[in-house]
Amino acid sequence: MSAGEQFYNHIEKSRKTFIIIATINILFFSGISFTYVIPGLKGFSLFFMVLTLFMYFLAANIFVGLFKERIWFVFMLCIILNSLGMGWRLWLEWGEFSLIEHTDLAIYIGYPSVSAIIIIIFYISGNSLFRKKVNPSSKTIVS
């Protein structure tokens, strides 16, 4: 059994724990990172962008183990969690001068949408790789 199969089996055995991990991951990193990952805006950091992409990759792989073939559910869940994380950060720091550049309708709508699309891309690629390893196409000879 490969490491990937062991990871997904572990996710299936403790679903609640991994749902909590993925939820906190997306909430926390969408709240923290949205001021650091948008190129061209004040505060952009390549380190935070790579870190956020890695954490979204981790969350997407957890979703592969939790929700098989439920792409729209995962997409809507990601939009909601990204929006809540961003809203949490804006609520905590309302009126901060550093957030002035990030208080734009395009960012309010665009960041959760783009983040959810990135997670879905990771989800689709992880799902297709997982399906190839678990369900290899069998060649049957029909006579």
N, CA, C and O of each residue as an XYZ file, in Angstrom:
572
protein
N       0.855     -1.173      0.000
C       0.000      0.000      0.000
C       0.903      1.238      0.000
O       1.835      1.326      0.799
N       0.630      2.179     -0.882
C       1.460      3.378     -0.990
C       1.111      4.378      0.119
O       0.119      4.229      0.833
N       1.955      5.386      0.232
C       1.744      6.410      1.259
C       0.452      7.181      1.011
O      -0.249      7.545      1.955
N       0.135      7.431     -0.264
C      -1.100      8.140     -0.598
C      -2.332      7.352     -0.194
O      -3.288      7.914      0.341
N      -2.312      6.051     -0.450
C      -3.438      5.210     -0.069
C      -3.587      5.162      1.448
O      -4.705      5.172      1.963
N      -2.463      5.110      2.164
C      -2.517      5.113      3.620
C      -3.106      6.425      4.130
O      -3.900      6.435      5.071
N      -2.707      7.540      3.495
C      -3.228      8.849      3.885
C      -4.739      8.909      3.712
O      -5.447      9.352      4.616
N      -5.243      8.469      2.558
C      -6.679      8.521      2.308
C      -7.439      7.533      3.187
O      -8.568      7.815      3.589
N      -6.848      6.387      3.492
C      -7.485      5.444      4.420
C      -7.578      6.043      5.822
O      -8.579      5.869      6.517
N      -6.537      6.742      6.223
C      -6.548      7.399      7.532
C      -7.620      8.488      7.580
O      -8.282      8.664      8.604
N      -7.791      9.211      6.487
C      -8.834     10.240      6.417
C     -10.210      9.599      6.546
O     -11.064     10.108      7.272
N     -10.434      8.482      5.845
C     -11.735      7.821      5.904
C     -12.049      7.278      7.288
O     -13.215      7.211      7.678
N     -11.020      6.890      8.037
C     -11.247      6.344      9.381
C     -11.598      7.432     10.390
O     -12.397      7.194     11.295
N     -11.016      8.619     10.250
C     -11.306      9.703     11.205
C     -11.772     10.941     10.448
O     -11.062     11.943     10.364
N     -12.962     10.849      9.909
C     -13.531     11.893      9.065
C     -13.723     13.214      9.805
O     -13.377     14.268      9.273
N     -14.265     13.178     11.016
C     -14.559     14.408     11.757
C     -13.286     15.201     12.031
O     -13.273     16.426     11.904
N     -12.238     14.515     12.400
C     -10.969     15.189     12.682
C     -10.449     15.903     11.444
O     -10.000     17.046     11.525
N     -10.508     15.234     10.305
C      -9.985     15.839      9.086
C     -10.898     16.933      8.537
O     -10.415     17.860      7.887
N     -12.193     16.849      8.782
C     -13.083     17.949      8.400
C     -12.712     19.198      9.197
O     -12.651     20.301      8.655
N     -12.467     19.005     10.486
C     -12.065     20.140     11.337
C     -10.724     20.709     10.883
O     -10.563     21.928     10.813
N      -9.766     19.845     10.574
C      -8.445     20.304     10.120
C      -8.562     21.106      8.834
O      -7.984     22.187      8.727
N      -9.304     20.593      7.855
C      -9.448     21.295      6.571
C     -10.196     22.614      6.747
O      -9.836     23.613      6.126
N     -11.225     22.630      7.578
C     -11.998     23.851      7.808
C     -11.142     24.923      8.465
O     -11.127     26.069      8.015
N     -10.435     24.563      9.516
C      -9.571     25.534     10.194
C      -8.460     26.006      9.268
O      -8.095     27.182      9.272
N      -7.928     25.088      8.478
C      -6.881     25.428      7.519
C      -7.347     26.520      6.564
O      -6.672     27.536      6.400
N      -8.479     26.313      5.946
C      -8.973     27.293      4.966
C      -9.386     28.592      5.660
O      -9.053     29.676      5.181
N     -10.098     28.498      6.772
C     -10.502     29.710      7.496
C      -9.292     30.536      7.918
O      -9.253     31.747      7.696
N      -8.317     29.890      8.519
C      -7.148     30.580      9.042
C      -6.312     31.191      7.921
O      -5.950     32.366      7.984
N      -6.009     30.400      6.902
C      -5.133     30.916      5.859
C      -5.821     31.899      4.920
O      -5.151     32.756      4.344
N      -7.121     31.804      4.751
C      -7.784     32.824      3.938
C      -7.863     34.136      4.697
O      -7.768     35.208      4.100
N      -8.036     34.059      6.007
C      -8.067     35.275      6.811
C      -6.719     35.940      6.916
O      -6.612     37.161      6.796
N      -5.694     35.157      7.138
C      -4.355     35.710      7.305
C      -3.775     36.173      5.975
O      -3.191     37.253      5.890
N      -3.936     35.362      4.948
C      -3.130     35.556      3.746
C      -3.703     36.503      2.702
O      -2.970     36.908      1.799
N      -4.959     36.870      2.779
C      -5.501     37.624      1.646
C      -4.829     38.985      1.474
O      -4.887     39.556      0.386
N      -4.200     39.511      2.506
C      -3.480     40.778      2.353
C      -2.055     40.571      1.870
O      -1.363     41.538      1.552
N      -1.608     39.321      1.811
C      -0.227     39.044      1.411
C      -0.089     38.341      0.070
O       1.019     38.284     -0.464
N      -1.144     37.812     -0.490
C      -1.016     36.968     -1.677
C      -1.522     37.606     -2.967
O      -1.452     36.979     -4.023
N      -2.010     38.792     -2.910
C      -2.529     39.439     -4.117
C      -1.411     40.279     -4.726
O      -1.041     41.315     -4.175
N      -0.874     39.836     -5.857
C       0.234     40.582     -6.475
C      -0.199     41.997     -6.865
O      -1.317     42.215     -7.331
N       0.691     42.928     -6.667
C       0.421     44.304     -7.033
C      -0.127     45.152     -5.906
O      -0.146     46.379     -6.008
N      -0.572     44.524     -4.836
C      -1.091     45.281     -3.699
C      -0.040     45.351     -2.599
O       0.873     44.529     -2.526
N      -0.197     46.339     -1.762
C       0.737     46.548     -0.662
C       0.746     45.320      0.256
O      -0.309     44.803      0.622
N       1.930     44.867      0.616
C       2.065     43.742      1.524
C       2.268     42.406      0.843
O       2.366     41.388      1.529
N       2.337     42.365     -0.495
C       2.505     41.094     -1.206
C       3.794     40.403     -0.768
O       4.847     41.034     -0.681
N       3.701     39.107     -0.495
C       4.856     38.319     -0.078
C       4.833     36.981     -0.817
O       3.864     36.227     -0.731
N       5.897     36.706     -1.531
C       5.989     35.447     -2.260
C       6.007     34.262     -1.293
O       5.461     33.201     -1.598
N       6.632     34.442     -0.133
C       6.655     33.383      0.870
C       5.237     33.020      1.314
O       4.894     31.839      1.368
N       4.407     34.021      1.634
C       3.034     33.744      2.053
C       2.209     33.152      0.915
O       1.313     32.341      1.152
N       2.505     33.549     -0.303
C       1.779     32.994     -1.442
C       2.070     31.494     -1.583
O       1.150     30.699     -1.774
N       3.345     31.111     -1.490
C       3.712     29.696     -1.587
C       3.158     28.916     -0.397
O       2.658     27.803     -0.563
N       3.246     29.492      0.801
C       2.718     28.837      2.000
C       1.206     28.629      1.888
O       0.699     27.561      2.233
N       0.500     29.625      1.417
C      -0.952     29.520      1.266
C      -1.309     28.484      0.215
O      -2.240     27.704      0.415
N      -0.589     28.459     -0.902
C      -0.848     27.435     -1.931
C      -0.610     26.037     -1.374
O      -1.365     25.112     -1.672
N       0.434     25.880     -0.568
C       0.704     24.575      0.040
C      -0.431     24.170      0.982
O      -0.864     23.018      0.971
N      -0.907     25.100      1.786
C      -1.983     24.778      2.727
C      -3.287     24.473      1.988
O      -4.047     23.601      2.409
N      -3.550     25.184      0.894
C      -4.728     24.872      0.085
C      -4.577     23.506     -0.587
O      -5.562     22.786     -0.746
N      -3.357     23.145     -0.980
C      -3.091     21.826     -1.545
C      -3.390     20.742     -0.507
O      -3.981     19.712     -0.829
N      -2.983     20.981      0.725
C      -3.255     20.043      1.807
C      -4.762     19.902      2.043
O      -5.273     18.790      2.180
N      -5.461     21.022      2.089
C      -6.920     20.981      2.288
C      -7.612     20.258      1.130
O      -8.551     19.493      1.348
N      -7.153     20.498     -0.090
C      -7.753     19.833     -1.260
C      -7.559     18.326     -1.182
O      -8.470     17.568     -1.515
N      -6.391     17.885     -0.752
C      -6.167     16.445     -0.632
C      -6.985     15.826      0.488
O      -7.388     14.667      0.392
N      -7.233     16.576      1.539
C      -8.141     16.086      2.577
C      -9.549     15.957      2.010
O     -10.251     14.988      2.299
N      -9.965     16.936      1.199
C     -11.293     16.871      0.572
C     -11.403     15.700     -0.394
O     -12.489     15.144     -0.553
N     -10.304     15.308     -1.046
C     -10.327     14.138     -1.931
C     -10.687     12.902     -1.113
O     -11.481     12.072     -1.556
N     -10.110     12.777      0.074
C     -10.423     11.628      0.921
C     -11.799     11.692      1.548
O     -12.401     10.656      1.829
N     -12.306     12.898      1.772
C     -13.608     13.054      2.435
C     -14.779     13.021      1.466
O     -15.773     12.339      1.714
N     -14.669     13.743      0.382
C     -15.796     13.925     -0.537
C     -15.388     13.474     -1.932
O     -14.885     14.267     -2.729
N     -15.603     12.227     -2.214
C     -15.243     11.680     -3.522
C     -16.296     12.082     -4.553
O     -17.495     11.903     -4.341
N     -15.825     12.626     -5.665
C     -16.682     12.981     -6.803
C     -17.791     13.975     -6.434
O     -18.897     13.888     -6.967
N     -17.507     14.904     -5.537
C     -18.491     15.929     -5.146
C     -17.874     17.302     -5.352
O     -17.711     18.070     -4.404
N     -17.537     17.600     -6.585
C     -16.767     18.802     -6.909
C     -17.539     20.086     -6.588
O     -16.952     21.040     -6.077
N     -18.826     20.125     -6.873
C     -19.596     21.355     -6.622
C     -19.774     21.612     -5.131
O     -19.773     22.760     -4.687
N     -19.925     20.549     -4.370
C     -20.019     20.693     -2.927
C     -18.720     21.256     -2.363
O     -18.738     22.172     -1.540
N     -17.601     20.709     -2.807
C     -16.293     21.189     -2.347
C     -16.082     22.641     -2.780
O     -15.563     23.446     -2.006
N     -16.475     22.981     -3.995
C     -16.328     24.350     -4.493
C     -17.128     25.335     -3.639
O     -16.601     26.371     -3.234
N     -18.382     25.021     -3.367
C     -19.214     25.913     -2.554
C     -18.705     25.989     -1.114
O     -18.725     27.058     -0.504
N     -18.255     24.870     -0.576
C     -17.689     24.859      0.769
C     -16.451     25.757      0.837
O     -16.266     26.493      1.806
N     -15.616     25.693     -0.186
C     -14.405     26.526     -0.221
C     -14.738     28.009     -0.335
O     -14.106     28.835      0.323
N     -15.711     28.353     -1.152
C     -16.113     29.759     -1.257
C     -16.636     30.269      0.082
O     -16.294     31.372      0.507
N     -17.463     29.467      0.743
C     -18.018     29.881      2.031
C     -16.918     30.024      3.079
O     -16.882     31.014      3.810
N     -16.020     29.040      3.156
C     -14.956     29.098      4.157
C     -13.985     30.238      3.884
O     -13.547     30.911      4.817
N     -13.640     30.466      2.614
C     -12.762     31.584      2.275
C     -13.421     32.918      2.604
O     -12.764     33.826      3.114
N     -14.696     33.040      2.319
C     -15.413     34.282      2.627
C     -15.495     34.519      4.129
O     -15.309     35.644      4.592
N     -15.770     33.471      4.888
C     -15.829     33.605      6.340
C     -14.466     33.975      6.926
O     -14.380     34.814      7.822
N     -13.411     33.352      6.424
C     -12.066     33.672      6.901
C     -11.682     35.106      6.598
O     -11.109     35.798      7.440
N     -11.997     35.547      5.401
C     -11.715     36.925      5.023
C     -12.567     37.893      5.844
O     -12.075     38.926      6.299
N     -13.828     37.563      6.028
C     -14.706     38.410      6.825
C     -14.269     38.494      8.274
O     -14.360     39.549      8.901
N     -13.794     37.380      8.802
C     -13.279     37.355     10.171
C     -12.104     38.319     10.321
O     -12.028     39.068     11.295
N     -11.197     38.295      9.360
C     -10.029     39.190      9.429
C     -10.449     40.648      9.279
O      -9.953     41.513     10.001
N     -11.353     40.923      8.353
C     -11.808     42.295      8.171
C     -12.552     42.803      9.401
O     -12.415     43.969      9.772
N     -13.328     41.945     10.029
C     -14.057     42.335     11.236
C     -13.092     42.642     12.377
O     -13.277     43.613     13.111
N     -12.047     41.797     12.523
C     -11.081     42.006     13.597
C     -10.264     43.285     13.411
O      -9.924     43.960     14.382
N      -9.956     43.607     12.169
C      -9.083     44.751     11.915
C      -9.808     45.891     11.206
O      -9.181     46.646     10.463
N     -11.092     46.027     11.418
C     -11.855     47.075     10.744
C     -11.293     48.441     11.108
O     -11.099     48.749     12.283
N     -11.038     49.246     10.106
C     -10.521     50.583     10.316
C      -9.010     50.672     10.313
O      -8.456     51.766     10.418
N      -8.332     49.539     10.195
C      -6.870     49.562     10.129
C      -6.432     50.197      8.820
O      -6.993     49.918      7.761
N      -5.436     51.044      8.905
C      -4.942     51.725      7.715
C      -4.337     50.743      6.717
O      -4.400     50.979      5.510
N      -3.751     49.642      7.199
C      -3.116     48.674      6.304
C      -4.123     47.930      5.433
O      -3.737     47.351      4.417
N      -5.400     47.930      5.803
C      -6.411     47.226      5.019
C      -7.122     48.116      4.006
O      -7.979     47.639      3.263
N      -6.780     49.396      3.966
C      -7.459     50.324      3.060
C      -7.377     49.850      1.618
O      -8.369     49.884      0.889
N      -6.198     49.409      1.208
C      -5.996     48.981     -0.170
C      -6.753     47.689     -0.488
O      -7.019     47.397     -1.654
N      -7.096     46.926      0.532
C      -7.751     45.637      0.331
C      -9.269     45.699      0.515
O      -9.935     44.666      0.447
N      -9.820     46.877      0.742
C     -11.270     47.018      0.906
C     -11.886     47.460     -0.410
O     -12.261     48.619     -0.588
N     -11.977     46.527     -1.306
C     -12.510     46.770     -2.633
C     -13.466     45.619     -2.964
O     -13.210     44.475     -2.589
N     -14.553     45.916     -3.659
C     -15.539     44.895     -3.994
C     -14.921     43.781     -4.837
O     -15.282     42.614     -4.685
N     -13.993     44.135     -5.721
C     -13.344     43.118     -6.550
C     -12.561     42.134     -5.682
O     -12.519     40.943     -5.992
N     -11.950     42.603     -4.617
C     -11.212     41.713     -3.715
C     -12.174     40.899     -2.866
O     -11.936     39.716     -2.623
N     -13.260     41.517     -2.410
C     -14.251     40.802     -1.606
C     -14.858     39.621     -2.363
O     -15.124     38.572     -1.776
N     -15.071     39.793     -3.646
C     -15.658     38.732     -4.462
C     -14.573     37.873     -5.100
O     -14.696     36.650     -5.156
N     -13.524     38.507     -5.575
C     -12.491     37.802     -6.326
C     -11.634     36.863     -5.514
O     -11.352     35.749     -5.956
N     -11.211     37.288     -4.327
C     -10.310     36.442     -3.549
C     -10.940     35.109     -3.152
O     -10.317     34.069     -3.363
N     -12.155     35.093     -2.583
C     -12.747     33.782     -2.264
C     -12.993     32.926     -3.507
O     -12.841     31.705     -3.465
N     -13.373     33.569     -4.609
C     -13.633     32.809     -5.831
C     -12.354     32.209     -6.398
O     -12.323     31.029     -6.746
N     -11.304     33.008     -6.492
C     -10.043     32.516     -7.038
C      -9.438     31.458     -6.117
O      -8.895     30.460     -6.592
N      -9.528     31.669     -4.817
C      -9.009     30.674     -3.870
C      -9.763     29.355     -4.004
O      -9.152     28.287     -3.983
N     -11.069     29.420     -4.141
C     -11.865     28.199     -4.306
C     -11.520     27.504     -5.616
O     -11.465     26.275     -5.665
N     -11.289     28.266     -6.673
C     -10.902     27.669     -7.957
C      -9.547     26.986     -7.837
O      -9.353     25.901     -8.384
N      -8.610     27.603     -7.132
C      -7.292     26.992     -6.936
C      -7.427     25.687     -6.151
O      -6.799     24.687     -6.499
N      -8.239     25.691     -5.102
C      -8.442     24.469     -4.319
C      -9.102     23.396     -5.171
O      -8.758     22.220     -5.059
N     -10.043     23.785     -6.019
C     -10.712     22.822     -6.891
C      -9.736     22.241     -7.907
O      -9.817     21.054     -8.225
N      -8.821     23.048     -8.421
C      -7.808     22.521     -9.340
C      -6.954     21.474     -8.628
O      -6.677     20.412     -9.185
N      -6.541     21.773     -7.402
C      -5.795     20.786     -6.613
C      -6.648     19.550     -6.335
O      -6.147     18.426     -6.372
N      -7.931     19.757     -6.057
C      -8.854     18.656     -5.773
C      -8.999     17.746     -6.992
O      -8.939     16.523     -6.867
N      -9.191     18.342     -8.171
C      -9.362     17.548     -9.393
C      -8.103     16.761     -9.710
O      -8.174     15.582    -10.057
N      -6.940     17.415     -9.593
C      -5.702     16.700     -9.888
C      -5.443     15.597     -8.867
O      -5.016     14.505     -9.242
N      -5.691     15.858     -7.596
C      -5.517     14.822     -6.580
C      -6.507     13.688     -6.746
O      -6.160     12.523     -6.555
N      -7.726     14.020     -7.098
C      -8.761     13.014     -7.303
C      -8.424     12.124     -8.490
O      -8.605     10.908     -8.423
N      -7.937     12.715     -9.573
C      -7.608     11.901    -10.754
C      -6.398     11.012    -10.488
O      -6.368      9.867    -10.940
N      -5.401     11.515     -9.765
C      -4.243     10.687     -9.434
C      -4.621      9.566     -8.477
O      -4.150      8.437     -8.618
N      -5.463      9.874     -7.515
C      -5.906      8.860     -6.558
C      -6.722      7.783     -7.258
O      -6.558      6.600     -6.961
N      -7.582      8.162     -8.165
C      -8.415      7.189     -8.879
C      -7.557      6.286     -9.757
O      -7.851      5.096     -9.875
N      -6.503      6.819    -10.377
C      -5.638      6.000    -11.225
C      -4.914      4.943    -10.407
O      -4.748      3.813    -10.868
N      -4.480      5.291     -9.198
C      -3.740      4.344     -8.372
C      -4.651      3.302     -7.740
O      -4.264      2.141     -7.612
N      -5.860      3.701     -7.341
C      -6.751      2.777     -6.662
C      -7.510      1.898     -7.648
O      -7.685      0.704     -7.407
N      -7.956      2.473     -8.746
C      -8.746      1.738     -9.731
C      -8.018      1.699    -11.072
O      -8.435      2.378    -12.011
N      -6.946      0.925    -11.185
C      -6.259      0.868    -12.479
C      -7.174      0.204    -13.498
O      -7.955     -0.689    -13.169
N      -7.063      0.647    -14.715
C      -7.926      0.073    -15.747
C      -7.468     -1.352    -16.016
O      -6.303     -1.610    -16.319
N      -8.408     -2.254    -15.897
C      -8.077     -3.656    -16.126
C      -8.366     -3.995    -17.567
O      -9.383     -3.597    -18.136
N      -7.461     -4.727    -18.128
C      -7.614     -5.134    -19.530
C      -8.216     -6.537    -19.529
O      -7.590     -7.500    -19.086
N      -9.410     -6.627    -20.019
C     -10.063     -7.925    -20.084
C     -10.124     -8.367    -21.532
O     -10.303     -7.560    -22.444
N      -9.975     -9.627    -21.713
C     -10.033    -10.188    -23.056
C     -11.401    -10.786    -23.241
O     -11.812    -11.695    -22.520
N     -12.086    -10.262    -24.211
C     -13.422    -10.764    -24.497
C     -13.347    -11.631    -25.728
O     -12.821    -11.212    -26.759
N     -13.872    -12.848    -25.627
C     -13.811    -13.750    -26.780
C     -15.143    -13.912    -27.421
O     -15.269    -14.638    -28.407
